[in-house]
Structure formats: structure tokens, C-alpha cells
Amino acid sequence: MTVNIEEEIPVEFPFDHRKLAEEIITFVLDYENFPFEAEVSVTLVDNESIHEINREYRGVDAPTDVLSFPMIEYSRPGDFSGIEDYDDNFNPDSGEVLLGDIVLSLPKVREQAKAYGHSLKREFAFLIVHSMLHLLGYDHMTPEEAAFMENKQKDILNEKNILR
């Protein structure tokens, strides 16, 4: 598996954010029984950058905590059966599935950890889990989808013993 992490701003966390991101990404793929080696890109940015990306790609003129850019279209969330049907889903050099990109606002990690009363590590891990589920086809556009995704997020973080 390949996890590309780009830091557009200095990262000052009391934990190894690179190691945690890789652990969480790997765990989510295992948890979801993803049957391929994968490539994921993570970009760590400030609020101004994520605001600009959010406005450009989603038409939302505000900063957000995390954005996910899946590279694969799934017939159903977590259904990986059609991935091999398209060569474009694979990196021709590594043979890994190109899952997509995660863009994460570090100031939002800090703000939300404080607002929700939990650690920076927990908020960072939560946002990576959330974004990975998007890269695997999950969404939260309906109340049913939101509840399903929230339960998955909670289960994954509990299994990793990253608690509130």
C-alpha cells in the first residue's frame, strides 16, 4: 500500500501523524475487506486552502474539516466487484488501486477536538476514517446513510481503541 502525505503547512501534533494516517488507512481497508493493494493521497492544509478547494469543487464558500475525492465509482458502497473492469482504476507502475485524495484542514482538527472535548489524535483519526469511507463509496446524504456511516466510524475507532 502507498500513502502519499503532503504537508502544505507545518504539522505540530503530539503524535506521529504520518504513522497514524497510514495505520488508520490500512485498518479501514482491512475492516472493509478491500481486496487490492491501494494508493491514497493525503494533503494537510490550512483553512484558507480548504476553503478555496471547497468553493471550487463543491460550490460551498466556507472552510470545512475534510474533503474526499474518490477516484472510483461504486455500484454500491463497499462493493469492490467492478474495480478490475477498468484499467484506469490502477496505477500502471505499482498495480495499486488509485482510491483517491483526502484533503484535511489542520486548524479544523484543532478547533473540533477542542469543541468536542477529545484529543487531537482522536479528531485526526476520525477525519481520516470518515474520508476513507467516502473513498470506498459511502456517503451521508440521507439519514439512513448518515447513521450507517456513523456506526462504521464508531466501530472502526473503537476497534483501534481511539476513543473520545
Secondary structure by P-SEA (a helix, b strand, c coil): cbbbbbbccccccccaaaaaaaaaaaaaaaaacccccbbbbbbbbcaaaaaaaaaacccccccccbbbbbcccccccccccccccccccccccccccccbbbbbbaaaaaaaaaaacccaaaaaaaaaaaaaaaaaccccccaaaaaaaaaaaaaaaaaacccc
